[in-house]
Amino acid sequence: MIRAMKRVYLLYTREKQDALVSRLQKLGLLHLEESRLDGAAAPVDRGGGDPAEARKQVENLLIKARGICDLLAEVHPAPTRAPAGEPLPTRLEDLYQRYRTALDPLEGRLKALVGERRELRDRLAAGERLAETVRVSEELLRSLPSEGYVFLPTVLAPGQQAALADVRRTLDQELPGQSALAERPLSGDRTELVVAVRPDFAPAVSEYLESKGIRSLALPPHVTGGFVDGIAQLKAETVTIPQRLSEIEKELGELAREHASRVFALTNALENRLAQLEAAAGFGYTDYALLISGWIPKDGFARFEETLRQEFPGIIVREEDVHGHDDAPVAFKEHPWARPYQLFMQSFGTPKAGTVDPIPYISLFFPVFFGLIVGDVGYGLIIVALALWGLRGLPGLNRPALQKAARSETGRYAMTIMLHGGLFSIILGGVFGEFFGLGIEQLGLHRWGFWPFSRVENTIGFLLVTIVLGAAQVTLGFLFGMITAARHGDRRHLAAKIGLFLSLVAFTLILGRLMNIVPARLLLPGIVILILALPLLIYGGGMMVILESLSPFVHVISYARIMGFGVASVILAELINSLAGGVSAIGGAVVGVILTVIVAVMFHTLNFVLDVYEGTIQSLRLHWVEFFEKFILEQLGGKPYRPFKEKEIAVNEP
C-alpha cells in the first residue's frame, strides 16, 4: 500500500542544531523539504564556524578516505564492520582528530604497496609470455662462443627459412671466423636466431638482418642490461617476483585487517556528516531559532514525536494532515511477496500520492500471465533452479560483476520475480500436463477427469480463460481509476472512467450478441448501457473520448496474446520432440542417441529462452498498456519518499 503522510514542522534553538540533525538522521524517518524564511539569517554556525568551510573540509577528508577504500578494495573484500566497542564520532572535529593522523601514512604505504604489486604482476605476466623464449635463448647461448662476442637475438616469422639460409651463407662468406649463429624452433612456426659477432661488425650485421626482414627479439621494458643479462634477469624473476608478491600480499592483508574497518567507518561517518551539512542549507533560520520541515509516514509519527520531545526538551513539533496529493512524497509498504515488484514501479516511475498502489496486483497477475505463457513443468523447474542460484549470489560463476549485481537489492528482487514466474510455470504446467513438450501419455500417465487441460486441444477454452483474466484486470484498472479520481476530487476524470467502464460492458454485450456468444435478451441492455455512458464520456473528456469508447473492449481482447504465445510455445516444444525422435534413427544406436540429445538440448534451449522472453515482455506490456492506462499513467510524476537517514556501513562478508 501507499503510506499516508503527514507534514511536520520542527522549531528549536540553533545552538542544538548539530545534535538535532544528527538524531533526525539516526531516526531515518523525515523526508526533508526546503523551509527557508523570508529575511532570515544565513545558516552560520553559532560556534563561529563557516558551513561552507566545514563542508570543504569534510569533502577533502572524504576524498582521501574514499581513495584509501579503493586501495583496500584492491587487496581483498575485507569485512567493513565498525570496530566493536568503538563508538563512531559524529562531530567533524572528533572525526578529524581520531583518524587524520593515521590516514596520511596509511595512504602512502598502501599506494606504494599496491603500485609495486601492480608493477610486479605486469613484469611476471611479461616473463610468462616469454618463458619459451627464455628457455630457448639459454640453450642458444650455451651453443655459441661468448668471449669477445656480442649477441644479436632475432625471431624469424613463419616462411622466412629462405632468409635464414641467406644469412648463414653471407656470414660464412663475409665474416669467416668473426661470427657464429644458432637457431631453435619456437611455437607458431617461428624460429629464434641468435647471431654472435665481434663488436666491430655488430652494427653492419644488425643492419643486414633488418634488410632481410628479420626483426630483433624485444625484451620487456623493465629488463636492464644486454641480451645475456636480460635473459638471466627474466629467469631469476620467475622466483623472486612470486616471493615478493607473497610478502606484499601478507603486508596488505595485515594493513586491511588493522585499518579497513576504521577507514570504512570513517568514510560512512564523513558521508553522513556531509549529508547533514547539505541538509542544513535548506533549513529556516532566525537569529536564535531553527525551523525544519518535511514529511513523515503517519504510522511513524507518534514514535518520532515522542523521541524528539524526550531527547530535546522545549522542541516544538507541529503536524499537518495532507489534504492535497501533489506535494506529498510517496512511500510504499508492501507484503514480502509483493515487495520485489517495486522494481517495476522504479522502472515506470513514481505515482502521485492518493493513487491506488498497483504493486500488490502486479505481484498477482504478472506470475500468472508468465506461467500461462511458459506453462511447462520442465521449463519451470529450470527457471526455479536458475532463480535460486541467483538468490545465492551465483556461486561458482567466476564473474565478480555479475555476482555483485545478483547480490544487490535490484538483483535479488529480479531473481525473486523470476522464482515466482517459475513456480507458476510449474503449477500451470501441471494443469496443462506438459513436461518439455511431452504429454501425460508420453510420460506414462493417464487422464483423470478434466485433467490435463491441454492448451492445444482446448484452444477456445484457453482463449476464454485469458479473456476472463483480461476482463478482470481491466475492470480493476477502471475501479482504481475511479477511486483515484474521487480521492483527487477530479469529477471529469471520474465521469470518464465510469463512462469507459460502462462502454466496456455495453460493447461486450452488443458484440457478444452479434457473434452469437451471449443471449439475445442482453442486446437491449447493452444498447441502454452504451447510451448511458455517452453523456459521462462527453462530460469527462469531450467528443474525443467517445472515439475511445471501444478501446476498453479491444484491450480485453488483447489478452488473447497470452493464449497465442502459450499455444505457440507448446507446439514448438512438440515439434522439437518430434525432430529429436526423427534423428534417433540416423546411424547406429549410439549415434542416434547423441544426435537426439544434441537436437533436443539445442532447440529446447532456444524455445526456453523465447518462452522466458515472451513471458516477461508480454506480461509487462499488458500491465503497462491495458492495466496502468486505466488509473496510473496520468498519475506518474510523484515524489519518491527519501528519508534523511544515515548511510549504513556496507558489510562484505568473506
N, C-alpha and C positions, 0 to 999 in steps of 0.2 A: 504494500500500500504506500501511498504518498503521505508522509507525515505532516500533520498540521503544524504550522509555525506561529511563533509569537515574535513581535518586535520588542526588543529590550533596550532600555536606556540605563546607563550606569553613570553616576555622578560621585566623584571622590576627590580627595585632596591630591594635588600634583606631587607632593613630597613622597607619596607612596606609589607613584606610578610604576616603577620597576617591579615592585612586589606584586601589584595587582595584575599587571600584564603577564608576568611570569606565571601567576596562578591561573589566569584565564587560559594560557597556553597549555598548562598541565591538564586542566579540565577538558579541553578539546571539544567544546560544545558550541561556542559562539561564532556565528558567521558574521564577520565584521563588515560594516559599511561606513562610508565616509561620514564624519559628524563634525565638520568644521563649523565654527561660529563666526558670524559676521563681525569684523572688527576685533577679533580675539587676538591674544598674544601669540607670538610664534612659539613653537614647541622647544623652548630652551630648557635644558636640564636645570633643576633647582640647585643642584650641587655645583653649578658653574660650568658644566661640560657642554661641548658643542655636539649635537646629534650627528651633524654631517661628519665631523672629525671622528666621532666614535664609530660611525658606520665605516669610514675609510679604514680605520684601524682593524676592525673586525674582518673586513674584506681582505686586507693584506695578510692577516694571520690565517684566514680561511684558505687562501690560495696556497700558502705554504703547507698547511695541514693536508689539503687535498693532493698536493704533489707527493707528499710522503705516503698517503694512502695508495696512490697509483704505484709508487715504487714497491710498497709492501704487497700489492696485488700481484706483482710480477714474481714474488717469492713463492707463495702458495696461499690458498684460501684459508687464512688463519681465522679462528673464531674471533668475533669482534664484540664480545660482551663487555659491558663496563666492568672495571675491576671490582671484584667482590669487596664489600665493606668500605668502599671509597666513594663517598657521595660526590656527585657531579656538580661543580660550581656553576652558578648562573651569572654572577656579576662579571663583567668584562675584565675588571682589574684582577679578580681571583683567577680567571681563566688564563690571563696573560702571565701572571706571576707563577702559576703552578707548572705550566707547560713550556713557556717561551724559551727558557734556558736549555731545555732538552731538545728543542726542535732543530736548532742550527747544527749541532754536532751530529745528530741522528740523520738529518737530511744529507749532510755532506758524506757521511760514511755510507749511507745507502746508495747514493748516486755513484760513489766510487766503486762499490762492490757490484752493483747492477751493471754499470758500464763495463767493468772488467769482465764480468761474466758474459755479457753480450759479445764483446770482442773475442774472448777465448772460444766461445761457441762458433763464431764465424771462422776463426782460424782452424778449429777442429774439423768443421764441415769442409773447408777448403782442402785440408790434408786428407780427409777421407775420399774426396773426389779424385785426388792424385795418388791414392795408395798404390795402384797398379804401376803408375809411372815411377814412384819412388823405388819400388821393388826392382823394376826392370833397370832403372838407372844405376842402382847399386851393382847389379850384375855386369852392366856395360863398363862401368868404371873399373871394376876389378880386371876386366879383359884388356884394358888399354894402358899404355905407358903413362906415367904421371910425372916423373921427374923432368922438369923443363918444358912441360907442355901446358897449354890452356885447352879448355874443353868448350865445344860449340854444340849444345844439345838442340835437336830438332825433332819434329814429328812429321812424317810423311802421310798424306791423306791416301785413301784407297785409290789405286790406279796410278800411283807415282813410282812404281817399281822401275820403269824405264829411266826416270830421272836419277834413281839411286845407282843404277848401273853406270850412267854417265859420270856421276860424281866420283864413284870409285875409280873409273878409268882415268879421269882427268887428274885426280890427286896422285895416282900412281905415276903418271907421266910427268906432271909438272913439279911435284914435291916428293920425289923419292927419298925415303929416309927422314923426311921432315914432317910427316903426318901419318895418322892411322885412324881407322874408323871401325865402328862396330854397330850392329843393329839387332833389334829384337822385335818380334811382333807384339802389338797391343790389341786390345779388343776393338771391335768395329772395323776390322780390316785395315787398321792403321799400323804404322811401323815407327818405332823410336830409333833415331840415328844420332849417335854421338861421334863427333869428329875431334880427335886430339891433334893439335897442330902447334908448331913452335910459335911463340908470341909474335915474332916479326911478321908472320904470314897470316895471323888470325884475321885482321881486317879484310884482306883480299878474299880469303876463303869464305868469310861471312857474307860478303857482297856477292860472291859467286853462288852461294846456296840460295840467297834471296832471288837471284836472277833465274834460278831453276824452279821457282815457285815453292820452295821448301821453307816452311815457317819455323821460326825459333820456338823452342819449348819455354813457355812463360810460367814462372813460379808465382805464387801468391804475393801480393804487395808487401806483406809483413815480413817476408823472408829477406834476411840480410846476407851480405857476402856474395861470393860467386856460386857457381853451379854445385860444386862439391860440398861447400859449406851449407848451401841451401837444402840439398838432399839430406844431409846429416841432421839439419835443424828440423825438417819435416818428420823425419823418423823419430827423433827424440821427443817431439811434441805429442806423438801418439801416447806417450807415457806421462809426460809432465803436465799436459793440459788437463786430462781427466783428474789427476791428483789435485791440481789447483782448483778445478771446478768443485770437487768434493769439499775442499776447505771453504770455498766461498759459500756453497750451499749450507754448510754447517753454521757458518757465522751469520748468514742471512736468517736462517731458522732461529738462531738464538735471539737476534735482534727482533724478529717478528714476535716470538713468544714473550719477550720482555716488554715491547713497546706497542704492539699492534692494537691491543685493547684500549690503551690510553689515547693513542692517536685517533682511532676511530671515534672514541667517546668525545674527544676534543672537537673533532670535525662536526659531529652532530650538535654539540653544545654551541659551537660558533654559528652553525646554521640556524639554530633556534634563536640565538641572540640577534642575529641579523634579521630574522623574521619579526622579532619584537620591535626593532628599530624601524623597519619598514611599516609595520602596523601603526606605530606611534605617529607617523606622518599624516595619518588620516583621522586622528582624534581631534576633538574640540577642546580649546584651552581658553581659560581666563587667567588672570594673574595668579590665582591660587587654586583653581578648580580644574578638574579634568572630566571631559564628557566622552564616553564610549558608547556607541550604539551598534546594534546588529540584530541578528535573528537566531532563534533557538527553537528546537522542536518542543512542542507543548508538553510532551511526556517527560522531558528532561528539565523543565523549568523549575519545578519545586526543589529538586536536589541542588540545582545550580544556585538558586536564590538562598537557600539555607546555608550552603557552603560559604558564599560570599559574606553573608551577614555575620556568621560566626567568626570568620578569619579577618574581616575588615570592618570593625565597629564604626558606625556612622555612615557607611556607604548607602547611597540612595539607589534603589533598584525600582525601576518603573517598567511595567509591561503594557503591551498594546496588542489586543487581538486584531488579526488581519481581516479586513473586510474586502479588500481588493485582492487580485491574484497576480498582477503584473510584476510587483516588486519582490514578492516573497521567493526565496530560493527553494529549490525542490530537493527533498531528501527521500530516498526510497528505504523502506523497511520490509524485507521480503522473507518468506519462508525458505528454509535451507534448500528445498527442491527448486524453488524459482530463482534463487539468488544468482546463479550463473547466467541467467538470461538477461541480467542487467547489461551484459556485453552487447546485446542488440541495441538497447537504448543508447549506449555510449556511441554506437556507430550511427544511429539515426539522428540523435540529438536529444536534448532535454525538453520534456513538455513543460508547459507553464503550470503553476500551482492551480489547483481546482480541477485538473484533468483527471479522469479515471486512470488509475495505474494499469497499464496494459501487460506488465511483466508476468503476473500470475497466469494470465490467459495464454500468453505466448508459451509459457512452460508446459501448458497442457496440449495446445494444438500443434506446436512445432514437432515434438517427437512422434505424435500420432501421424501427421502428414508424412514425415520422414519414413516411419515404419510401413505405411501403406504403399509407398513407392518402392522401398527396398524389399520388404515382405518375404525374406528368406532366412530360415534359421541358420544356415551355414554362413551367409554373409554377415548376419547379425552377430554371430559368435566371433568372427574376425574383428568386427568393429569394437565389440566389448573388450576383446583382448588388447587391441591397439590403444583403446582409451585407458584401460587400467595400466598399461605400460607407460603411457604418457603421464598419468597421475603419479606414478612412482618416479618421474623425472627422467624417463628414457634411459634406464641403466643399461650399460653395455654398449651404448652408442657413443663413439668417440667424436662427438660433435659438441664442444662446450657451449657454443652459441645456442644451438637447438635445445640442449639440456637446460640452459638458463631460462630460455623462453618457456619451456614446459613447466618449470618450477614457479614462474611468475603467476600473479593472480589472474591475468588475462589468459595465460596458457592453461591454468587449472580450470578456469571457467569453460574454456573451449573443449577441453578433454571431458569435462563432466557432461556438457551438452551432447558430445559425441557418445558418451556412455548411455545417456537416456535414449538417444536415437537407436543405438544398438540393441538395447533391451526391448524397445517396442518393435524393432525388426524381428527379434526372436519370437516375441509373443504373437505378433500378427503373422509371421512366417509359420508358426504352429497352427494358427487358424486356417491359413491357406494350404497347409500341408506341403510346404516346399523346403527342400534342403539341397542347395546348389543346383536348383532346377530339376531335381528328381522328385517325382510324385510319390504318394504313400505306397502305391502298388509296387513301384520300383524299389522301395525300401523294405518291402515285405510286410507292410501293414494293411489293414482292411478299413473300409469306410464304416463309419458309425453315425447313423442318423444323417444330420446335415453336415457332418464333418467329413472331409475338409471342404471349406468354401473356396473352390477353385476360381482364381481370377480369370482364367481363360474360358472355362466352361460357363461361368456365371458373369459374363461381361456386363450385362444390363444391370444385374443386381449390384455388382461392384460400382457401376456408374451411379446408381441411386444412392448408395452409401456415401460416396464422395459429394454428391449434390446436397444431401441432407446435412452433412458436416459443413458444407459451404453456406447453406441457408442459416444454420445455427450461428456460425461465426459472423456472417454479415448482419444478422439480426442483433447479435451482441454489440457489434460496432455501432449500429444506429442507436441502440439503447444507451450506450456510453456517450454517444454524441449528444443525445437529449439531456442526459444528466449533466454533462459538461456545460452545455448551453444554459441550462437552468441555474447552475452554480454561478456562472458569469453574468447572469441576468440579460442574456442576449436573446431577445424574443424572436428575432428574424432567423437566427440560426436554429433555434428550437423548432420554429414552424417548418423550416426547410427540412430538418431531419425527420420530423413526423411525416411530412408530405412525401419524402423519398421512400420512407419505410412503407407507407400506405400504397405507393405506386408499385413497390416490390410485390406486395400481397396481391394487388389488382392484376398486374401482368402475369403473375404466376397462375391465377385462376383463369384469366382470359386465354392466354396462350396454351395453358394446360387443357382447356376445353377444346380449342381448335385442333390440338393434337390428339384428342380423344383420350386424355390421361385422367381428367377429373370429370365428375358427373355434370350433366347438362344444367342441373339446377344451380350450379355455382357460377355460371356465366353472368347472370344478372347481378349477384352480389359483387362480383369483380368489377363490373362497369360502374356500379354505385360507389364503390371504394375509390376508383380512379377519379370519378367526378368530385368526390370529397377532397381528394388530395390536391386537385388543381389550385384552388384558392390559397392553400397553405404554401404550395410551391411558388406561386406568384408573389405572395407576401414575403416569403423568405429569401427569394433570390431573383425575382423578376422572370421575364419570359425565357431567359437562357436556361433557367433551372428546369423548365418544362421539357426542354430538349434533352436534358439529362435524366428524365424520369424513367427511361428504360434501362439506364446503366446499372442500377442495383440488380435487376434480373440477369443482365449479362455477367455481372460479377459473380453471381451464384453459379451460373453455367461454367464460368472459368475454372471452377474447382474440378471440372471433369479432367483437367490435365493430370490430376493425381491418378485417375484410372488409366489414362493413356500411357504415362510413363511406367506405371506399375505393371500393366499388361505387357508392354514392350520389354520390360526387364525379364519377366519370366519366360516369354517366348524366346528371347535371345539366349537365356540360360539353357533352355531345352534344345535349341539348335546347336549350342556348343557341345552338349552331351551327345547329341546325335553324330556330330562331326567327330568327336573323340571316339565314339564307338565304331565309326566307319573306318578310321585309320588303324584300328586294332588288328584288322585282317591283313595289313601290309606286312610282308616279310614273315619271319618266324614269330614264335610266341614272345620271345624276349624283345625283339624289335617292336612288335605290336604294342606291348605294354609300355615301352619307353615313349613311343610316339603318342600313345593315348595320354600319358601323364603330361607330356610337353604341351600338347594341344589343349588339354583341359586346364592346366595351370595358367597358360599364357592368355587364353581367351576369357576364362573366368576372372582373371585379374583385371582385364580390360573392362568386363561387364561390371565388376565390383566397383572400380573407380568411377565409371559412368553413373552407377546407381547412387553412390555416395554424393557425387557432384550434383546430380539432378535432384536427389532428395533434399539437399541443402538449399540449392538455388531456388527450386520451385516453392519450397515451403517459405523461404524468406520473401519471395515475390508475392505470394498470396497474402502474407501478413502486411506487407508494405502497401500494396495496391488495393486489395479488396477489403482488408480489415482496418488498417490505420487511416485510410482515406475518410472513413465514416466519422472519426471522432478525434484524431490526434494530429494529423498532418498540419492543420491550420493552427494548432496549439503548440507547435515546436518553437523553440527560441527562448525557453525558460532558463533561469539561472541555476546551475547546479549548486547544491549545498556544499560549501567548502569551509568547514570549521577551522578556526585558528587553533592549531594544536602543535604539540611538539613533534619533531621528526623522530621517529623511532629508530633506535640503533639497529642497523641490519646485522643479522647473525648468519654467517655462512658455516653451516655445520660441516665438519670434515667427513 
